[in-house]
Amino acid sequence: MKITVAGTGYVGLVAGACFAEKGHDVLCVDIDENKVNAMKKGICPIYEENLEDLMIKNYKAGRLDYTTDYKTAYKDADVIFIGVGTPEKEDGSADLSYVKNVACQIAENAEKNCLVVVKSTVPVGTNDKIEALIKENLAHDVKIEVASNPEFLAQGHAVRDTLFAKRIVIGTESQEAENLLQEIYKPFNLPIVSVNRKSAEMIKYACNNFLALKISYMNDIANLCDLMGANVEDVAKGMSYDTRIGNSFLNAGIGYGGSCLPKDTKALNYIASQNGYDLKIIKAVVDVNEKQKVKLFNKALKRLKSFDGLKVAVLGVTFKPGTDDLREAPAVANIKLLLEKGANVHLYDPVRN
């Protein structure tokens, strides 16, 4: 299958490398020429376990390549995956400008029938709008349909989560589109959940928000344990044996960060408000997380009284181990507060870019 992947960030690059690993002919498109040249040399632009090895292997095998020439890339692809960013706006909504830009480029340059698959996390109903946008701007007499195929990756082991996923979710509006995606994922030999587009979009938000809920819930329980003399690790262990709860995302800490959970909780809350519904639970999740980020700082300040002139070490700067991602990292919020209070801050993180 001839596949083009728009975007070589966390979503697009991992998807492209894994598709190539399963035998597909993949071309990844990015606007950054220096980044493309580096990837051709086998240099991975993000820190992700096993990704660079996969890139080198499949580039040498001729199954994976990179380009800035989107016109040629979209011209005769069988399937085009959109994996560009959907960052958070000030009001909490998702910025879809990058997705829409790619959609317009596809409409102007596709010269054969193809399926456009949105892997980027987008609000419910976005795939309908993207399909309409493409049809409005078609420059050639071709048939283009849009499908949803959200990613469910944890940064740090995204390659593993792709090649050995618990399930693959595809959202389509025709049997033809479903069959094509089934064919693409057949070499993965994984369970496939096939639904309509809007359901696929909602599955992504529902999953990420539920994980954020578990994290904030355990942090709230940890704070109560701290006041009452209970051990939250023991509490979590006792909970983990209940199969209805499971053992993941029960570790209390200083809150979640990264590129997914913070923006997806805010985005779902925004979507709900736009539809006249008050998501009280998700509001509470966001509130607990924001307070949790500076819990350690507040504890230390209460004990030390002042950070002025103190040498303070921050061990771990990224939002989680095994990544180089600083987006929404709790450490960043603490570093800012420490500097404001006059601390001499020294940072250490094992991951170097």
C-alpha positions as CSV (number, residue, x, y, z in Angstrom):
1,M,0.0,0.0,0.0
2,K,1.3,3.4,-0.9
3,I,0.9,5.6,2.2
4,T,1.7,9.3,2.7
5,V,1.9,10.6,6.3
6,A,1.5,14.3,6.8
7,G,3.5,15.4,9.9
8,T,6.6,13.9,11.4
9,G,5.9,14.7,15.1
10,Y,5.1,12.2,17.8
11,V,2.0,10.9,16.0
12,G,2.9,11.0,12.4
13,L,6.5,9.7,12.6
14,V,5.7,6.8,14.8
15,A,2.8,5.8,12.5
16,G,4.9,6.1,9.4
17,A,7.8,4.0,10.8
18,C,5.4,1.3,12.0
19,F,3.5,1.2,8.7
20,A,6.8,0.7,6.9
21,E,7.8,-2.0,9.4
22,K,4.7,-3.9,8.4
23,G,5.6,-3.7,4.7
24,H,3.9,-0.6,3.4
25,D,5.5,2.0,1.1
26,V,5.5,5.1,3.3
27,L,6.4,8.7,2.5
28,C,6.4,11.2,5.4
29,V,5.9,14.9,4.7
30,D,7.1,17.8,6.7
31,I,7.6,21.5,6.0
32,D,11.0,21.7,7.9
33,E,13.8,20.9,5.4
34,N,16.5,20.6,8.0
35,K,14.4,18.1,9.9
36,V,13.7,16.1,6.7
37,N,17.4,16.0,5.9
38,A,18.3,14.8,9.4
39,M,15.7,12.0,9.3
40,K,17.1,10.8,5.9
41,K,20.5,10.5,7.8
42,G,18.8,8.4,10.5
43,I,18.5,11.1,13.1
44,C,15.2,11.0,15.0
45,P,13.8,14.4,15.9
46,I,12.1,13.2,19.1
47,Y,13.3,10.9,21.9
48,E,11.2,7.7,21.6
49,E,12.4,4.2,22.5
50,N,13.2,2.1,19.4
51,L,11.9,4.7,16.9
52,E,15.3,5.7,15.5
53,D,16.3,2.0,14.9
54,L,13.0,1.5,13.1
55,M,13.5,4.6,11.0
56,I,17.1,3.6,9.9
57,K,16.0,0.0,9.2
58,N,13.1,0.9,7.0
59,Y,14.8,3.8,5.2
60,K,17.6,1.5,4.2
61,A,15.1,-1.1,3.0
62,G,13.4,1.5,0.8
63,R,10.0,1.3,2.6
64,L,10.3,4.7,4.4
65,D,11.3,8.1,3.0
66,Y,10.8,11.8,3.9
67,T,10.1,14.9,1.9
68,T,9.1,18.5,2.0
69,D,7.4,18.2,-1.5
70,Y,3.8,17.8,-0.4
71,K,2.5,18.3,-3.9
72,T,4.2,15.1,-5.2
73,A,3.5,13.3,-1.9
74,Y,-0.3,13.8,-2.2
75,K,-0.5,13.4,-6.0
76,D,-0.8,9.6,-6.2
77,A,-1.0,8.2,-2.7
78,D,-3.5,5.4,-2.0
79,V,-4.0,6.6,1.6
80,I,-3.0,9.8,3.3
81,F,-2.7,9.9,7.1
82,I,-2.9,13.3,8.8
83,G,-0.8,13.3,12.0
84,V,-0.1,17.0,12.6
85,G,-0.6,18.8,15.9
86,T,-3.9,20.1,17.3
87,P,-2.5,22.4,20.1
88,E,-4.7,24.0,22.7
89,K,-6.1,27.5,22.2
90,E,-6.5,30.0,25.0
91,D,-10.1,29.1,25.5
92,G,-9.3,25.4,25.8
93,S,-10.5,24.4,22.3
94,A,-8.3,22.6,19.8
95,D,-6.5,24.5,17.1
96,L,-7.4,22.7,13.9
97,S,-5.5,25.1,11.6
98,Y,-2.7,22.6,10.8
99,V,-5.2,19.8,10.0
100,K,-7.2,22.1,7.7
101,N,-4.1,23.3,6.0
102,V,-3.1,19.8,5.1
103,A,-6.7,19.0,4.0
104,C,-6.6,22.0,1.5
105,Q,-3.2,20.8,0.2
106,I,-4.5,17.4,-0.4
107,A,-7.6,18.7,-2.2
108,E,-5.4,20.8,-4.5
109,N,-2.9,18.1,-5.3
110,A,-4.5,14.6,-5.2
111,E,-4.8,13.3,-8.8
112,K,-6.3,9.8,-7.9
113,N,-9.0,8.5,-5.7
114,C,-7.7,8.1,-2.1
115,L,-8.7,7.8,1.5
116,V,-7.7,10.5,3.9
117,V,-7.3,9.3,7.5
118,V,-7.2,11.7,10.4
119,K,-4.9,10.4,13.2
120,S,-4.7,13.7,15.0
121,T,-6.8,14.2,18.1
122,V,-9.8,16.3,16.9
123,P,-13.1,17.3,18.4
124,V,-16.2,15.2,17.5
125,G,-17.5,16.1,14.1
126,T,-14.2,17.4,12.7
127,N,-13.8,14.6,10.2
128,D,-17.2,15.6,8.7
129,K,-15.9,19.1,8.3
130,I,-12.5,18.0,6.9
131,E,-14.3,15.9,4.2
132,A,-16.5,18.8,3.3
133,L,-13.5,21.1,3.1
134,I,-11.6,18.7,0.8
135,K,-14.6,18.3,-1.5
136,E,-15.1,22.1,-1.7
137,N,-11.5,22.6,-2.8
138,L,-10.9,19.6,-5.1
139,A,-8.7,20.7,-8.1
140,H,-9.1,17.4,-10.0
141,D,-11.9,14.9,-10.7
142,V,-11.2,12.5,-7.9
143,K,-13.1,10.8,-5.1
144,I,-11.7,11.4,-1.6
145,E,-13.3,10.1,1.6
146,V,-12.2,10.9,5.1
147,A,-11.9,8.4,8.0
148,S,-10.9,8.6,11.6
149,N,-8.1,6.5,13.1
150,P,-7.1,8.0,16.5
151,E,-3.8,7.0,18.1
152,F,-3.6,5.5,21.6
153,L,0.1,5.9,22.4
154,A,1.9,6.6,25.6
155,Q,5.0,8.7,25.1
156,G,8.1,6.7,25.9
157,H,6.9,3.5,24.4
158,A,4.8,4.7,21.4
159,V,6.4,2.2,19.0
160,R,5.5,-0.7,21.2
161,D,2.0,0.7,21.7
162,T,1.6,0.9,17.9
163,L,3.0,-2.5,16.9
164,F,1.4,-4.3,19.9
165,A,-1.7,-2.2,20.5
166,K,-4.6,-3.4,22.6
167,R,-6.9,-2.5,19.8
168,I,-7.1,-0.3,16.7
169,V,-10.0,2.1,16.4
170,I,-11.3,3.0,12.9
171,G,-14.2,5.3,12.1
172,T,-15.6,5.2,8.7
173,E,-18.8,6.1,6.8
174,S,-18.6,3.5,4.0
175,Q,-17.7,-0.1,3.6
176,E,-15.1,0.8,1.0
177,A,-13.2,3.0,3.5
178,E,-13.5,0.3,6.3
179,N,-12.2,-2.4,4.0
180,L,-9.2,-0.3,3.0
181,L,-8.2,0.4,6.6
182,Q,-8.7,-3.2,7.5
183,E,-6.3,-4.1,4.7
184,I,-3.7,-1.6,6.0
185,Y,-3.8,-3.0,9.5
186,K,-4.1,-6.6,8.5
187,P,-0.3,-7.2,8.9
188,F,-0.5,-5.9,12.5
189,N,-2.7,-8.9,13.5
190,L,-4.5,-6.8,16.2
191,P,-8.2,-6.4,17.3
192,I,-9.9,-3.7,15.3
193,V,-12.9,-1.7,16.6
194,S,-14.8,-0.4,13.6
195,V,-17.3,2.4,14.3
196,N,-18.6,5.5,12.6
197,R,-16.4,8.6,12.5
198,K,-17.9,10.5,15.4
199,S,-17.8,7.5,17.7
200,A,-14.1,7.1,16.9
201,E,-13.4,10.7,17.7
202,M,-15.2,10.4,21.0
203,I,-13.5,7.2,21.9
204,K,-10.1,9.0,21.8
205,Y,-11.4,11.9,24.1
206,A,-13.2,9.5,26.4
207,C,-10.1,7.3,26.9
208,N,-7.7,10.2,27.6
209,N,-10.1,11.9,30.0
210,F,-10.7,8.7,31.9
211,L,-7.0,8.2,32.4
212,A,-6.7,11.8,33.6
213,L,-9.5,11.1,36.0
214,K,-7.7,8.1,37.5
215,I,-4.5,10.2,38.0
216,S,-6.3,13.1,39.6
217,Y,-8.4,10.8,41.8
218,M,-5.4,9.0,43.1
219,N,-3.6,12.3,43.8
220,D,-6.7,13.5,45.8
221,I,-6.6,10.2,47.7
222,A,-2.8,10.7,48.3
223,N,-3.4,14.1,49.8
224,L,-6.1,12.7,52.1
225,C,-3.8,9.8,53.1
226,D,-1.1,12.4,53.9
227,L,-3.4,14.2,56.3
228,M,-4.7,11.0,58.0
229,G,-1.5,8.9,58.2
230,A,-2.4,6.3,55.6
231,N,0.1,5.0,53.0
232,V,-1.2,5.8,49.5
233,E,1.1,3.2,47.9
234,D,-0.5,0.5,50.1
235,V,-3.9,1.9,49.3
236,A,-3.1,1.7,45.6
237,K,-1.8,-1.8,45.9
238,G,-5.0,-2.9,47.6
239,M,-7.1,-1.3,44.9
240,S,-5.1,-2.8,42.0
241,Y,-6.3,-6.3,42.7
242,D,-9.9,-5.3,41.9
243,T,-10.2,-6.2,38.2
244,R,-12.9,-3.5,37.9
245,I,-10.3,-0.9,38.7
246,G,-7.0,-2.4,37.3
247,N,-3.5,-1.6,38.3
248,S,-2.6,1.2,35.9
249,F,-2.6,4.9,36.5
250,L,-2.9,4.4,40.3
251,N,0.5,5.9,41.2
252,A,0.1,9.2,43.0
253,G,2.5,12.0,42.1
254,I,2.7,15.6,41.0
255,G,0.1,15.5,38.3
256,Y,-0.1,14.7,34.6
257,G,1.5,16.7,31.8
258,G,2.6,16.1,28.2
259,S,0.9,16.8,24.9
260,C,-2.3,14.8,25.4
261,L,-4.0,14.7,28.7
262,P,-3.9,18.4,29.6
263,K,-5.2,19.6,26.2
264,D,-7.7,16.8,25.8
265,T,-9.3,17.3,29.2
266,K,-9.7,21.0,28.4
267,A,-10.9,20.3,24.8
268,L,-13.6,17.9,26.0
269,N,-14.8,20.4,28.6
270,Y,-14.9,23.0,25.8
271,I,-16.9,20.7,23.5
272,A,-19.3,19.9,26.3
273,S,-19.9,23.6,27.0
274,Q,-20.5,24.3,23.3
275,N,-23.2,21.6,23.4
276,G,-24.8,23.0,26.6
277,Y,-23.5,20.3,28.9
278,D,-21.5,20.8,32.1
279,L,-18.8,18.2,32.6
280,K,-18.4,18.6,36.3
281,I,-16.1,15.6,36.7
282,I,-13.7,16.7,34.1
283,K,-13.6,20.2,35.6
284,A,-12.7,18.7,38.9
285,V,-10.0,16.6,37.2
286,V,-8.3,19.7,35.7
287,D,-8.6,21.6,39.0
288,V,-7.0,18.8,41.1
289,N,-4.2,18.4,38.6
290,E,-3.3,22.1,38.5
291,K,-3.1,22.2,42.3
292,Q,-1.1,18.9,42.4
293,K,1.6,20.2,40.2
294,V,2.9,22.6,42.9
295,K,2.1,20.4,45.9
296,L,5.8,19.6,46.5
297,F,6.8,23.3,46.2
298,N,4.2,24.3,48.7
299,K,5.3,21.6,51.2
300,A,8.9,22.6,50.9
301,L,8.1,26.3,51.3
302,K,6.1,25.6,54.4
303,R,9.0,23.8,55.9
304,L,11.9,26.0,54.7
305,K,10.0,29.3,55.0
306,S,12.2,30.8,52.1
307,F,14.0,29.7,49.0
308,D,16.0,32.9,48.7
309,G,19.6,32.1,47.9
310,L,19.1,28.3,48.3
311,K,20.6,25.9,45.9
312,V,17.7,23.7,44.7
313,A,18.1,20.6,42.5
314,V,15.2,19.6,40.3
315,L,15.6,15.9,39.3
316,G,13.6,15.2,36.2
317,V,12.4,18.0,34.0
318,T,10.3,16.3,31.3
319,F,6.6,15.4,32.0
320,K,7.4,11.7,32.4
321,P,10.5,9.4,32.3
322,G,11.6,8.1,28.9
323,T,10.7,11.3,26.9
324,D,12.2,14.6,26.0
325,D,8.8,16.4,26.1
326,L,8.5,19.5,28.3
327,R,4.9,20.3,27.4
328,E,2.8,20.8,30.5
329,A,5.6,19.3,32.6
330,P,4.9,19.8,36.3
331,A,8.6,20.5,36.8
332,V,8.3,23.6,34.7
333,A,5.7,25.1,37.0
334,N,7.8,24.4,40.0
335,I,11.0,25.8,38.4
336,K,9.2,29.1,37.7
337,L,8.0,29.4,41.3
338,L,11.5,28.6,42.6
339,L,13.1,31.2,40.5
340,E,10.5,33.8,41.6
341,K,11.3,33.0,45.2
342,G,15.1,33.6,44.6
343,A,16.3,30.0,44.4
344,N,19.5,29.0,42.6
345,V,18.0,26.2,40.5
346,H,20.0,23.3,39.1
347,L,18.2,20.9,36.7
348,Y,18.9,17.3,35.8
349,D,17.2,15.0,33.4
350,P,18.6,11.7,32.0
351,V,17.2,12.4,28.5
352,R,19.2,14.7,26.3
353,N,18.3,15.9,22.9
